[in-house]
Amino acid sequence: MTSSSTSVPRIKPVPRTTFLVTVCASAPDFWTLTKPEVNFLIVIATFTGFYLGCPGNLDPFPFARLFHSLCGTLLVASGTGALNQYLEYRFDAQMRRPCKRPLAAGRLQPATALWFGVQLSVIGVIYLLIAVNAVAGLLSAIT
C-alpha cells in the first residue's frame, strides 16, 4: 500500500466575542441611548430645586444628600431616556435626524434597550429610596 498525502483544508475557527467585548463595542450606543444632553439639564434642575428647597438655617449644607439625589435622579432619567427611545424607535427610523439613534439604526436590539432602560430606572428608584428618602424614591417611580 502506498500512502498518498492528501491535504485536508484547514478551517480557521471563528473567534468568539465575549460579553465584555460586545458591551465595550456598544458602549457609545448605550451612552447615546441615555440621552446625556437631556440628563445634563435634568441634573441642573435637580440641583436648583434641591438648593432652593433647603431651609436657610442649615448650618452645614447637606452635600452628601445632594450628591445622592443627583446620582439617583441621573440613573432614573437615563433609564427613562432609554425607555423613551425604545417606545419610539419605529417612528425614529422614519425621520431624518433620529434615524441615526442606536435603536432606529439597528445597532442595538430593542429588547436590549428595554432591559437597559428598566434596569437603570429600577436601580435609580431603589438608590433614591435608600440613599435619600422615600419621597424622592416614590416621586421618581411615579415620574
N, CA, C and O atoms as a GROMACS GRO file, in nm:
protein
  572
    1MET      N    1   0.083  -0.116   0.000
    1MET     CA    2   0.000   0.000   0.000
    1MET      C    3   0.088   0.123   0.000
    1MET      O    4   0.186   0.136   0.073
    2THR      N    5   0.047   0.206  -0.081
    2THR     CA    6   0.119   0.332  -0.087
    2THR      C    7   0.038   0.437  -0.015
    2THR      O    8  -0.085   0.440  -0.021
    3SER      N    9   0.106   0.518   0.048
    3SER     CA   10   0.035   0.624   0.119
    3SER      C   11   0.040   0.751   0.036
    3SER      O   12   0.146   0.800  -0.002
    4SER      N   13  -0.070   0.798   0.012
    4SER     CA   14  -0.076   0.924  -0.063
    4SER      C   15  -0.108   1.036   0.034
    4SER      O   16  -0.193   1.022   0.122
    5SER      N   17  -0.043   1.140   0.016
    5SER     CA   18  -0.066   1.252   0.106
    5SER      C   19  -0.171   1.344   0.044
    5SER      O   20  -0.149   1.408  -0.059
    6THR      N   21  -0.282   1.348   0.108
    6THR     CA   22  -0.387   1.440   0.065
    6THR      C   23  -0.396   1.552   0.166
    6THR      O   24  -0.388   1.530   0.287
    7SER      N   25  -0.411   1.666   0.116
    7SER     CA   26  -0.418   1.778   0.207
    7SER      C   27  -0.564   1.810   0.239
    7SER      O   28  -0.647   1.829   0.150
    8VAL      N   29  -0.590   1.814   0.364
    8VAL     CA   30  -0.724   1.848   0.412
    8VAL      C   31  -0.725   1.998   0.439
    8VAL      O   32  -0.641   2.049   0.513
    9PRO      N   33  -0.820   2.068   0.379
    9PRO     CA   34  -0.822   2.212   0.406
    9PRO      C   35  -0.852   2.240   0.552
    9PRO      O   36  -0.942   2.182   0.613
   10ARG      N   37  -0.774   2.327   0.604
   10ARG     CA   38  -0.793   2.365   0.744
   10ARG      C   39  -0.891   2.480   0.752
   10ARG      O   40  -0.882   2.577   0.677
   11ILE      N   41  -0.984   2.467   0.844
   11ILE     CA   42  -1.085   2.571   0.866
   11ILE      C   43  -1.042   2.651   0.988
   11ILE      O   44  -1.018   2.596   1.095
   12LYS      N   45  -1.035   2.779   0.968
   12LYS     CA   46  -0.998   2.865   1.080
   12LYS      C   47  -1.117   2.878   1.175
   12LYS      O   48  -1.230   2.895   1.131
   13PRO      N   49  -1.090   2.868   1.303
   13PRO     CA   50  -1.202   2.884   1.398
   13PRO      C   51  -1.252   3.028   1.398
   13PRO      O   52  -1.176   3.123   1.386
   14VAL      N   53  -1.381   3.040   1.410
   14VAL     CA   54  -1.442   3.172   1.417
   14VAL      C   55  -1.419   3.226   1.557
   14VAL      O   56  -1.454   3.161   1.655
   15PRO      N   57  -1.363   3.345   1.567
   15PRO     CA   58  -1.339   3.399   1.701
   15PRO      C   59  -1.471   3.429   1.771
   15PRO      O   60  -1.562   3.488   1.713
   16ARG      N   61  -1.479   3.389   1.895
   16ARG     CA   62  -1.599   3.415   1.974
   16ARG      C   63  -1.582   3.547   2.045
   16ARG      O   64  -1.481   3.571   2.112
   17THR      N   65  -1.680   3.628   2.030
   17THR     CA   66  -1.673   3.755   2.102
   17THR      C   67  -1.732   3.734   2.241
   17THR      O   68  -1.836   3.672   2.258
   18THR      N   69  -1.664   3.787   2.336
   18THR     CA   70  -1.711   3.774   2.473
   18THR      C   71  -1.812   3.883   2.503
   18THR      O   72  -1.826   3.980   2.428
   19PHE      N   73  -1.882   3.865   2.611
   19PHE     CA   74  -1.982   3.963   2.652
   19PHE      C   75  -1.917   4.099   2.676
   19PHE      O   76  -1.973   4.202   2.639
   20LEU      N   77  -1.800   4.098   2.738
   20LEU     CA   78  -1.731   4.223   2.767
   20LEU      C   79  -1.692   4.297   2.639
   20LEU      O   80  -1.706   4.419   2.632
   21VAL      N   81  -1.644   4.224   2.540
   21VAL     CA   82  -1.608   4.286   2.412
   21VAL      C   83  -1.731   4.347   2.346
   21VAL      O   84  -1.725   4.457   2.292
   22THR      N   85  -1.842   4.274   2.350
   22THR     CA   86  -1.966   4.324   2.290
   22THR      C   87  -2.014   4.449   2.361
   22THR      O   88  -2.054   4.546   2.296
   23VAL      N   89  -2.010   4.448   2.493
   23VAL     CA   90  -2.056   4.565   2.569
   23VAL      C   91  -1.964   4.684   2.544
   23VAL      O   92  -2.012   4.796   2.528
   24CYS      N   93  -1.834   4.662   2.542
   24CYS     CA   94  -1.741   4.772   2.518
   24CYS      C   95  -1.759   4.831   2.378
   24CYS      O   96  -1.748   4.952   2.360
   25ALA      N   97  -1.786   4.746   2.281
   25ALA     CA   98  -1.808   4.795   2.145
   25ALA      C   99  -1.938   4.874   2.136
   25ALA      O  100  -1.951   4.965   2.054
   26SER      N  101  -2.035   4.838   2.218
   26SER     CA  102  -2.165   4.905   2.215
   26SER      C  103  -2.176   5.020   2.316
   26SER      O  104  -2.279   5.086   2.322
   27ALA      N  105  -2.072   5.045   2.394
   27ALA     CA  106  -2.078   5.147   2.498
   27ALA      C  107  -2.120   5.284   2.446
   27ALA      O  108  -2.203   5.349   2.510
   28PRO      N  109  -2.068   5.332   2.333
   28PRO     CA  110  -2.115   5.462   2.284
   28PRO      C  111  -2.264   5.461   2.250
   28PRO      O  112  -2.332   5.563   2.266
   29ASP      N  113  -2.315   5.349   2.202
   29ASP     CA  114  -2.458   5.340   2.172
   29ASP      C  115  -2.542   5.341   2.299
   29ASP      O  116  -2.648   5.403   2.303
   30PHE      N  117  -2.495   5.272   2.403
   30PHE     CA  118  -2.567   5.276   2.530
   30PHE      C  119  -2.564   5.417   2.588
   30PHE      O  120  -2.663   5.463   2.644
   31TRP      N  121  -2.451   5.485   2.576
   31TRP     CA  122  -2.440   5.623   2.623
   31TRP      C  123  -2.540   5.711   2.550
   31TRP      O  124  -2.609   5.792   2.613
   32THR      N  125  -2.550   5.698   2.418
   32THR     CA  126  -2.644   5.776   2.339
   32THR      C  127  -2.788   5.742   2.376
   32THR      O  128  -2.875   5.829   2.374
   33LEU      N  129  -2.812   5.618   2.410
   33LEU     CA  130  -2.946   5.573   2.447
   33LEU      C  131  -2.997   5.645   2.572
   33LEU      O  132  -3.118   5.661   2.588
   34THR      N  133  -2.907   5.688   2.659
   34THR     CA  134  -2.948   5.754   2.783
   34THR      C  135  -2.982   5.902   2.766
   34THR      O  136  -3.028   5.966   2.860
   35LYS      N  137  -2.959   5.957   2.648
   35LYS     CA  138  -2.984   6.099   2.618
   35LYS      C  139  -2.908   6.191   2.714
   35LYS      O  140  -2.970   6.260   2.795
   36PRO      N  141  -2.775   6.192   2.707
   36PRO     CA  142  -2.695   6.267   2.804
   36PRO      C  143  -2.720   6.417   2.802
   36PRO      O  144  -2.707   6.482   2.906
   37GLU      N  145  -2.755   6.475   2.687
   37GLU     CA  146  -2.779   6.620   2.682
   37GLU      C  147  -2.902   6.656   2.766
   37GLU      O  148  -2.901   6.755   2.839
   38VAL      N  149  -3.006   6.576   2.755
   38VAL     CA  150  -3.127   6.599   2.832
   38VAL      C  151  -3.099   6.577   2.981
   38VAL      O  152  -3.146   6.653   3.066
   39ASN      N  153  -3.021   6.472   3.012
   39ASN     CA  154  -2.989   6.442   3.151
   39ASN      C  155  -2.908   6.553   3.218
   39ASN      O  156  -2.923   6.577   3.338
   40PHE      N  157  -2.824   6.620   3.141
   40PHE     CA  158  -2.749   6.732   3.195
   40PHE      C  159  -2.845   6.841   3.243
   40PHE      O  160  -2.826   6.899   3.350
   41LEU      N  161  -2.946   6.870   3.164
   41LEU     CA  162  -3.046   6.970   3.204
   41LEU      C  163  -3.126   6.924   3.325
   41LEU      O  164  -3.159   7.004   3.412
   42ILE      N  165  -3.156   6.795   3.331
   42ILE     CA  166  -3.230   6.741   3.446
   42ILE      C  167  -3.147   6.752   3.573
   42ILE      O  168  -3.201   6.784   3.679
   43VAL      N  169  -3.018   6.727   3.564
   43VAL     CA  170  -2.930   6.738   3.682
   43VAL      C  171  -2.923   6.884   3.728
   43VAL      O  172  -2.924   6.911   3.848
   44ILE      N  173  -2.916   6.977   3.634
   44ILE     CA  174  -2.914   7.118   3.672
   44ILE      C  175  -3.045   7.157   3.742
   44ILE      O  176  -3.043   7.227   3.844
   45ALA      N  177  -3.157   7.111   3.689
   45ALA     CA  178  -3.287   7.141   3.751
   45ALA      C  179  -3.298   7.076   3.889
   45ALA      O  180  -3.353   7.136   3.981
   46THR      N  181  -3.246   6.956   3.903
   46THR     CA  182  -3.248   6.887   4.032
   46THR      C  183  -3.163   6.961   4.134
   46THR      O  184  -3.204   6.979   4.249
   47PHE      N  185  -3.044   7.004   4.093
   47PHE     CA  186  -2.958   7.079   4.182
   47PHE      C  187  -3.026   7.208   4.227
   47PHE      O  188  -3.024   7.243   4.345
   48THR      N  189  -3.086   7.278   4.132
   48THR     CA  190  -3.153   7.404   4.163
   48THR      C  191  -3.268   7.382   4.261
   48THR      O  192  -3.282   7.456   4.358
   49GLY      N  193  -3.349   7.281   4.233
   49GLY     CA  194  -3.461   7.251   4.323
   49GLY      C  195  -3.414   7.210   4.462
   49GLY      O  196  -3.475   7.248   4.562
   50PHE      N  197  -3.308   7.132   4.467
   50PHE     CA  198  -3.254   7.090   4.596
   50PHE      C  199  -3.204   7.210   4.674
   50PHE      O  200  -3.234   7.225   4.793
   51TYR      N  201  -3.130   7.296   4.607
   51TYR     CA  202  -3.073   7.413   4.674
   51TYR      C  203  -3.183   7.507   4.724
   51TYR      O  204  -3.179   7.553   4.838
   52LEU      N  205  -3.280   7.534   4.638
   52LEU     CA  206  -3.388   7.625   4.677
   52LEU      C  207  -3.480   7.564   4.781
   52LEU      O  208  -3.544   7.638   4.858
   53GLY      N  209  -3.489   7.432   4.786
   53GLY     CA  210  -3.575   7.366   4.883
   53GLY      C  211  -3.512   7.348   5.020
   53GLY      O  212  -3.581   7.313   5.115
   54CYS      N  213  -3.383   7.372   5.032
   54CYS     CA  214  -3.316   7.360   5.161
   54CYS      C  215  -3.350   7.479   5.249
   54CYS      O  216  -3.348   7.593   5.202
   55PRO      N  217  -3.380   7.455   5.375
   55PRO     CA  218  -3.405   7.567   5.466
   55PRO      C  219  -3.279   7.652   5.482
   55PRO      O  220  -3.167   7.600   5.479
   56GLY      N  221  -3.297   7.781   5.498
   56GLY     CA  222  -3.185   7.872   5.509
   56GLY      C  223  -3.106   7.857   5.638
   56GLY      O  224  -2.991   7.902   5.645
   57ASN      N  225  -3.164   7.795   5.739
   57ASN     CA  226  -3.096   7.785   5.868
   57ASN      C  227  -3.009   7.659   5.879
   57ASN      O  228  -2.961   7.627   5.988
   58LEU      N  229  -2.988   7.587   5.769
   58LEU     CA  230  -2.900   7.471   5.774
   58LEU      C  231  -2.756   7.520   5.784
   58LEU      O  232  -2.706   7.586   5.693
   59ASP      N  233  -2.691   7.487   5.892
   59ASP     CA  234  -2.553   7.531   5.907
   59ASP      C  235  -2.460   7.453   5.816
   59ASP      O  236  -2.394   7.514   5.732
   60PRO      N  237  -2.453   7.322   5.828
   60PRO     CA  238  -2.374   7.250   5.727
   60PRO      C  239  -2.467   7.211   5.610
   60PRO      O  240  -2.568   7.144   5.630
   61PHE      N  241  -2.431   7.254   5.491
   61PHE     CA  242  -2.511   7.220   5.373
   61PHE      C  243  -2.501   7.069   5.350
   61PHE      O  244  -2.391   7.014   5.358
   62PRO      N  245  -2.612   7.001   5.322
   62PRO     CA  246  -2.610   6.854   5.306
   62PRO      C  247  -2.555   6.810   5.170
   62PRO      O  248  -2.629   6.767   5.082
   63PHE      N  249  -2.423   6.822   5.155
   63PHE     CA  250  -2.359   6.787   5.028
   63PHE      C  251  -2.377   6.639   4.994
   63PHE      O  252  -2.396   6.604   4.877
   64ALA      N  253  -2.370   6.552   5.094
   64ALA     CA  254  -2.384   6.408   5.069
   64ALA      C  255  -2.523   6.377   5.014
   64ALA      O  256  -2.537   6.302   4.918
   65ARG      N  257  -2.626   6.435   5.075
   65ARG     CA  258  -2.762   6.411   5.028
   65ARG      C  259  -2.782   6.470   4.887
   65ARG      O  260  -2.851   6.412   4.804
   66LEU      N  261  -2.720   6.586   4.862
   66LEU     CA  262  -2.726   6.644   4.728
   66LEU      C  263  -2.662   6.550   4.626
   66LEU      O  264  -2.720   6.525   4.520
   67PHE      N  265  -2.546   6.496   4.657
   67PHE     CA  266  -2.478   6.404   4.569
   67PHE      C  267  -2.564   6.281   4.539
   67PHE      O  268  -2.578   6.241   4.424
   68HIS      N  269  -2.622   6.222   4.644
   68HIS     CA  270  -2.706   6.104   4.626
   68HIS      C  271  -2.832   6.138   4.546
   68HIS      O  272  -2.877   6.057   4.465
   69SER      N  273  -2.888   6.254   4.568
   69SER     CA  274  -3.006   6.297   4.492
   69SER      C  275  -2.972   6.311   4.344
   69SER      O  276  -3.050   6.268   4.258
   70LEU      N  277  -2.858   6.370   4.315
   70LEU     CA  278  -2.817   6.388   4.176
   70LEU      C  279  -2.787   6.253   4.109
   70LEU      O  280  -2.827   6.231   3.994
   71CYS      N  281  -2.718   6.164   4.179
   71CYS     CA  282  -2.686   6.033   4.122
   71CYS      C  283  -2.812   5.951   4.095
   71CYS      O  284  -2.828   5.893   3.987
   72GLY      N  285  -2.900   5.946   4.191
   72GLY     CA  286  -3.025   5.870   4.174
   72GLY      C  287  -3.112   5.927   4.063
   72GLY      O  288  -3.168   5.852   3.982
   73THR      N  289  -3.123   6.059   4.060
   73THR     CA  290  -3.202   6.123   3.955
   73THR      C  291  -3.141   6.097   3.818
   73THR      O  292  -3.213   6.075   3.721
   74LEU      N  293  -3.010   6.100   3.810
   74LEU     CA  294  -2.942   6.073   3.683
   74LEU      C  295  -2.967   5.930   3.636
   74LEU      O  296  -2.987   5.907   3.517
   75LEU      N  297  -2.966   5.835   3.728
   75LEU     CA  298  -2.995   5.696   3.691
   75LEU      C  299  -3.138   5.682   3.638
   75LEU      O  300  -3.161   5.618   3.535
   76VAL      N  301  -3.233   5.741   3.710
   76VAL     CA  302  -3.374   5.731   3.667
   76VAL      C  303  -3.394   5.802   3.533
   76VAL      O  304  -3.462   5.750   3.445
   77ALA      N  305  -3.336   5.919   3.518
   77ALA     CA  306  -3.352   5.994   3.393
   77ALA      C  307  -3.286   5.920   3.276
   77ALA      O  308  -3.339   5.922   3.165
   78SER      N  309  -3.173   5.855   3.300
   78SER     CA  310  -3.107   5.779   3.195
   78SER      C  311  -3.192   5.660   3.153
   78SER      O  312  -3.205   5.631   3.034
   79GLY      N  313  -3.249   5.592   3.250
   79GLY     CA  314  -3.338   5.481   3.219
   79GLY      C  315  -3.462   5.526   3.144
   79GLY      O  316  -3.509   5.458   3.052
   80THR      N  317  -3.514   5.641   3.182
   80THR     CA  318  -3.631   5.694   3.114
   80THR      C  319  -3.598   5.732   2.970
   80THR      O  320  -3.680   5.711   2.880
   81GLY      N  321  -3.480   5.788   2.948
   81GLY     CA  322  -3.438   5.821   2.811
   81GLY      C  323  -3.426   5.696   2.725
   81GLY      O  324  -3.466   5.698   2.608
   82ALA      N  325  -3.373   5.590   2.781
   82ALA     CA  326  -3.362   5.464   2.706
   82ALA      C  327  -3.500   5.406   2.677
   82ALA      O  328  -3.525   5.357   2.567
   83LEU      N  329  -3.589   5.411   2.776
   83LEU     CA  330  -3.724   5.360   2.753
   83LEU      C  331  -3.799   5.444   2.650
   83LEU      O  332  -3.876   5.390   2.571
   84ASN      N  333  -3.776   5.574   2.650
   84ASN     CA  334  -3.838   5.661   2.551
   84ASN      C  335  -3.792   5.623   2.410
   84ASN      O  336  -3.873   5.617   2.318
   85GLN      N  337  -3.664   5.599   2.395
   85GLN     CA  338  -3.614   5.560   2.263
   85GLN      C  339  -3.667   5.422   2.224
   85GLN      O  340  -3.690   5.396   2.106
   86TYR      N  341  -3.686   5.334   2.321
   86TYR     CA  342  -3.743   5.203   2.291
   86TYR      C  343  -3.885   5.219   2.237
   86TYR      O  344  -3.922   5.154   2.139
   87LEU      N  345  -3.964   5.304   2.301
   87LEU     CA  346  -4.103   5.322   2.259
   87LEU      C  347  -4.115   5.387   2.122
   87LEU      O  348  -4.213   5.364   2.050
   88GLU      N  349  -4.018   5.469   2.084
   88GLU     CA  350  -4.030   5.547   1.962
   88GLU      C  351  -3.936   5.505   1.849
   88GLU      O  352  -3.926   5.576   1.749
   89TYR      N  353  -3.867   5.391   1.863
   89TYR     CA  354  -3.764   5.360   1.763
   89TYR      C  355  -3.822   5.336   1.624
   89TYR      O  356  -3.753   5.362   1.525
   90ARG      N  357  -3.944   5.287   1.612
   90ARG     CA  358  -4.004   5.266   1.479
   90ARG      C  359  -4.029   5.400   1.410
   90ARG      O  360  -4.005   5.414   1.290
   91PHE      N  361  -4.076   5.496   1.486
   91PHE     CA  362  -4.101   5.630   1.430
   91PHE      C  363  -3.969   5.702   1.401
   91PHE      O  364  -3.956   5.772   1.301
   92ASP      N  365  -3.872   5.684   1.492
   92ASP     CA  366  -3.741   5.748   1.474
   92ASP      C  367  -3.673   5.700   1.345
   92ASP      O  368  -3.602   5.776   1.280
   93ALA      N  369  -3.695   5.575   1.309
   93ALA     CA  370  -3.631   5.520   1.190
   93ALA      C  371  -3.683   5.587   1.062
   93ALA      O  372  -3.617   5.581   0.958
   94GLN      N  373  -3.798   5.651   1.069
   94GLN     CA  374  -3.858   5.713   0.952
   94GLN      C  375  -3.821   5.861   0.938
   94GLN      O  376  -3.850   5.922   0.835
   95MET      N  377  -3.757   5.917   1.039
   95MET     CA  378  -3.723   6.059   1.036
   95MET      C  379  -3.574   6.077   1.012
   95MET      O  380  -3.493   5.990   1.042
   96ARG      N  381  -3.540   6.192   0.958
   96ARG     CA  382  -3.402   6.216   0.916
   96ARG      C  383  -3.303   6.222   1.032
   96ARG      O  384  -3.204   6.148   1.031
   97ARG      N  385  -3.326   6.306   1.132
   97ARG     CA  386  -3.230   6.321   1.241
   97ARG      C  387  -3.231   6.202   1.337
   97ARG      O  388  -3.125   6.149   1.368
   98PRO      N  389  -3.348   6.160   1.386
   98PRO     CA  390  -3.347   6.049   1.483
   98PRO      C  391  -3.314   5.912   1.423
   98PRO      O  392  -3.291   5.818   1.498
   99CYS      N  393  -3.309   5.900   1.290
   99CYS     CA  394  -3.281   5.768   1.232
   99CYS      C  395  -3.139   5.723   1.263
   99CYS      O  396  -3.105   5.606   1.240
  100LYS      N  397  -3.054   5.812   1.314
  100LYS     CA  398  -2.917   5.777   1.349
  100LYS      C  399  -2.904   5.725   1.492
  100LYS      O  400  -2.795   5.684   1.532
  101ARG      N  401  -3.012   5.728   1.568
  101ARG     CA  402  -3.008   5.677   1.705
  101ARG      C  403  -2.983   5.526   1.704
  101ARG      O  404  -3.014   5.459   1.606
  102PRO      N  405  -2.927   5.473   1.812
  102PRO     CA  406  -2.885   5.332   1.813
  102PRO      C  407  -2.995   5.231   1.780
  102PRO      O  408  -2.970   5.136   1.706
  103LEU      N  409  -3.114   5.251   1.832
  103LEU     CA  410  -3.222   5.157   1.803
  103LEU      C  411  -3.275   5.173   1.662
  103LEU      O  412  -3.295   5.074   1.591
  104ALA      N  413  -3.298   5.295   1.622
  104ALA     CA  414  -3.353   5.321   1.489
  104ALA      C  415  -3.256   5.276   1.380
  104ALA      O  416  -3.299   5.230   1.274
  105ALA      N  417  -3.128   5.288   1.405
  105ALA     CA  418  -3.026   5.248   1.307
  105ALA      C  419  -2.999   5.097   1.311
  105ALA      O  420  -2.930   5.045   1.223
  106GLY      N  421  -3.050   5.028   1.412
  106GLY     CA  422  -3.031   4.884   1.421
  106GLY      C  423  -2.902   4.841   1.488
  106GLY      O  424  -2.864   4.724   1.480
  107ARG      N  425  -2.832   4.935   1.554
  107ARG     CA  426  -2.707   4.898   1.620
  107ARG      C  427  -2.730   4.828   1.753
  107ARG      O  428  -2.643   4.756   1.802
  108LEU      N  429  -2.847   4.849   1.812
  108LEU     CA  430  -2.885   4.779   1.935
  108LEU      C  431  -3.020   4.712   1.912
  108LEU      O  432  -3.104   4.761   1.836
  109GLN      N  433  -3.040   4.600   1.978
  109GLN     CA  434  -3.167   4.530   1.968
  109GLN      C  435  -3.269   4.597   2.061
  109GLN      O  436  -3.233   4.643   2.169
  110PRO      N  437  -3.395   4.602   2.021
  110PRO     CA  438  -3.498   4.664   2.106
  110PRO      C  439  -3.508   4.601   2.245
  110PRO      O  440  -3.524   4.672   2.344
  111ALA      N  441  -3.497   4.470   2.254
  111ALA     CA  442  -3.505   4.404   2.384
  111ALA      C  443  -3.390   4.446   2.475
  111ALA      O  444  -3.408   4.460   2.596
  112THR      N  445  -3.273   4.464   2.417
  112THR     CA  446  -3.157   4.509   2.495
  112THR      C  447  -3.182   4.648   2.551
  112THR      O  448  -3.153   4.675   2.668
  113ALA      N  449  -3.234   4.736   2.469
  113ALA     CA  450  -3.263   4.873   2.514
  113ALA      C  451  -3.371   4.874   2.620
  113ALA      O  452  -3.364   4.950   2.716
  114LEU      N  453  -3.472   4.789   2.604
  114LEU     CA  454  -3.580   4.781   2.703
  114LEU      C  455  -3.525   4.740   2.839
  114LEU      O  456  -3.554   4.805   2.939
  115TRP      N  457  -3.446   4.633   2.843
  115TRP     CA  458  -3.391   4.587   2.970
  115TRP      C  459  -3.291   4.686   3.028
  115TRP      O  460  -3.286   4.704   3.150
  116PHE      N  461  -3.214   4.750   2.944
  116PHE     CA  462  -3.120   4.852   2.991
  116PHE      C  463  -3.196   4.967   3.058
  116PHE      O  464  -3.158   5.011   3.166
  117GLY      N  465  -3.301   5.014   2.993
  117GLY     CA  466  -3.380   5.123   3.049
  117GLY      C  467  -3.451   5.085   3.178
  117GLY      O  468  -3.454   5.163   3.273
  118VAL      N  469  -3.508   4.965   3.181
  118VAL     CA  470  -3.578   4.919   3.302
  118VAL      C  471  -3.479   4.905   3.417
  118VAL      O  472  -3.507   4.947   3.530
  119GLN      N  473  -3.363   4.846   3.389
  119GLN     CA  474  -3.264   4.827   3.496
  119GLN      C  475  -3.213   4.960   3.551
  119GLN      O  476  -3.202   4.976   3.673
  120LEU      N  477  -3.182   5.055   3.463
  120LEU     CA  478  -3.136   5.186   3.511
  120LEU      C  479  -3.243   5.253   3.596
  120LEU      O  480  -3.213   5.309   3.702
  121SER      N  481  -3.367   5.248   3.551
  121SER     CA  482  -3.475   5.313   3.624
  121SER      C  483  -3.498   5.249   3.760
  121SER      O  484  -3.511   5.319   3.861
  122VAL      N  485  -3.502   5.117   3.764
  122VAL     CA  486  -3.525   5.048   3.892
  122VAL      C  487  -3.409   5.072   3.988
  122VAL      O  488  -3.431   5.097   4.106
  123ILE      N  489  -3.287   5.064   3.938
  123ILE     CA  490  -3.170   5.089   4.024
  123ILE      C  491  -3.174   5.232   4.078
  123ILE      O  492  -3.143   5.255   4.195
  124GLY      N  493  -3.212   5.328   3.992
  124GLY     CA  494  -3.221   5.467   4.037
  124GLY      C  495  -3.326   5.488   4.144
  124GLY      O  496  -3.302   5.560   4.241
  125VAL      N  497  -3.443   5.426   4.127
  125VAL     CA  498  -3.550   5.439   4.227
  125VAL      C  499  -3.506   5.378   4.359
  125VAL      O  500  -3.524   5.439   4.465
  126ILE      N  501  -3.448   5.259   4.355
  126ILE     CA  502  -3.401   5.194   4.478
  126ILE      C  503  -3.290   5.276   4.543
  126ILE      O  504  -3.287   5.290   4.666
  127TYR      N  505  -3.201   5.330   4.462
  127TYR     CA  506  -3.093   5.413   4.515
  127TYR      C  507  -3.150   5.535   4.588
  127TYR      O  508  -3.105   5.569   4.698
  128LEU      N  509  -3.247   5.601   4.527
  128LEU     CA  510  -3.308   5.718   4.591
  128LEU      C  511  -3.381   5.679   4.719
  128LEU      O  512  -3.376   5.751   4.818
  129LEU      N  513  -3.450   5.565   4.718
  129LEU     CA  514  -3.519   5.518   4.838
  129LEU      C  515  -3.421   5.497   4.954
  129LEU      O  516  -3.449   5.535   5.068
  130ILE      N  517  -3.308   5.437   4.922
  130ILE     CA  518  -3.210   5.404   5.028
  130ILE      C  519  -3.125   5.524   5.066
  130ILE      O  520  -3.108   5.552   5.185
  131ALA      N  521  -3.071   5.595   4.968
  131ALA     CA  522  -2.971   5.698   4.995
  131ALA      C  523  -3.032   5.835   5.027
  131ALA      O  524  -2.968   5.915   5.095
  132VAL      N  525  -3.152   5.863   4.980
  132VAL     CA  526  -3.210   5.997   5.004
  132VAL      C  527  -3.328   5.984   5.099
  132VAL      O  528  -3.314   6.007   5.219
  133ASN      N  529  -3.444   5.947   5.046
  133ASN     CA  530  -3.561   5.922   5.130
  133ASN      C  531  -3.673   5.861   5.048
  133ASN      O  532  -3.663   5.851   4.925
  134ALA      N  533  -3.779   5.821   5.115
  134ALA     CA  534  -3.890   5.754   5.046
  134ALA      C  535  -3.964   5.846   4.951
  134ALA      O  536  -4.012   5.802   4.846
  135VAL      N  537  -3.973   5.973   4.985
  135VAL     CA  538  -4.043   6.068   4.898
  135VAL      C  539  -3.970   6.080   4.764
  135VAL      O  540  -4.033   6.078   4.658
  136ALA      N  541  -3.840   6.093   4.768
  136ALA     CA  542  -3.762   6.104   4.643
  136ALA      C  543  -3.776   5.977   4.560
  136ALA      O  544  -3.792   5.984   4.438
  137GLY      N  545  -3.770   5.862   4.625
  137GLY     CA  546  -3.786   5.735   4.554
  137GLY      C  547  -3.924   5.722   4.494
  137GLY      O  548  -3.939   5.680   4.379
  138LEU      N  549  -4.026   5.757   4.570
  138LEU     CA  550  -4.163   5.748   4.522
  138LEU      C  551  -4.190   5.843   4.405
  138LEU      O  552  -4.252   5.805   4.306
  139LEU      N  553  -4.144   5.966   4.418
  139LEU     CA  554  -4.162   6.063   4.309
  139LEU      C  555  -4.090   6.020   4.182
  139LEU      O  556  -4.142   6.039   4.072
  140SER      N  557  -3.972   5.964   4.196
  140SER     CA  558  -3.900   5.918   4.077
  140SER      C  559  -3.970   5.798   4.014
  140SER      O  560  -3.971   5.784   3.892
  141ALA      N  561  -4.027   5.712   4.095
  141ALA     CA  562  -4.100   5.595   4.042
  141ALA      C  563  -4.225   5.641   3.968
  141ALA      O  564  -4.258   5.586   3.862
  142ILE      N  565  -4.294   5.739   4.021
  142ILE     CA  566  -4.415   5.790   3.956
  142ILE      C  567  -4.377   5.860   3.825
  142ILE      O  568  -4.449   5.849   3.725
  143THR      N  569  -4.266   5.931   3.827
  143THR     CA  570  -4.222   6.002   3.706
  143THR      C  571  -4.185   5.903   3.600
  143THR      O  572  -4.146   5.942   3.490
   0.00000   0.00000   0.00000
